């Protein structure tokens, strides 16, 4: 599955997108595989309780997973997966 990453996650993952071969079909499976591939990403996206940090957003086909089944949202290979870290601005 191709995952688009944004902001500082691009530095961690080495590009604007990364190919992930998850061990399951849920958002959490993809994120777990990304942590396995890029350990530094864990502290950027997860709390100690393994929930998404505030202001970290995952979109599947343009829909925020908080409006779907959150980390349990099922995904298919052809879905568009986008991961946004917290972004400070001003």
N, C-alpha and C positions, 0 to 999 in steps of 0.2 A: 504494500500500500504506500502510495506517495503522500507524504505529510509536508505541507507547507509550513515553514516556521518564520517568525518575524522578530524584528528588533534584535536584542542581545542573544536570542536563541540561535540566530544565524551564525554567530561566532562559535558557539558551543558545538553546533551540528556541522559546521563547515560549508554552509551554503543556504540557499533559499528554500530548498526542499531536500528531503531525505527519504530513501526507500526503506520501509520497515516491514519485516516479516514477523507479524505477531503470532503468539501461541494461542490466540482465540479471536473472537469476532466482536469484542466490545471495545469501547474507547479505552477503558482501563488496561486492556491487554496491549493495545498499541503504545500507550504511555509507559507501561512497564517495560516493554521491549526497548523503547527509546532510552529509558534510564539505564538499561543493561548496556546499550550501545554507547551512550554518552552520559556517564555517571554525574557529571557536573550539572546536568539539566534537572536532577531531582530537587535540589534545594531551590531552584528557580520556580518550579511549578507546584510542588507538593508541600503540604503542612506535615508535621510529625504524625498526624493521624491518617495520612495518605489520602487527604482530600485536596482538591485544587485550592491553591492559595487565592485569597481575594484578588479580584481583577485579572486573574488568569482565565482566558476564555478558549474554549474549543468549539469550533464550528464544523458541522457536518452538512455538506451541501448548502452552506449559507445559513444554517439554523444553529443557534447556540444550544449546546447540549443541556443547559439548565431548563430549557423549554421542552426537552425530550425526556430521556431516562437518565440524565446526568452521566456519570462514569459508566453506567451499565448500558448505555445506548449501543445498540447493535450497528455495526458498519459492514459494508461490502467493499470488495476490492476496488470497484469503480467509483466509490463515493469520493467526494472532495473533502479532505481533512485539513483543517487549518488550526494552528496552535499559536495563540497570542499571549506573551508574557505581560506582566504589569508594565505599563508605559507611563513614565512621569513626563509631565509637560509643563509648559508655562509660557 
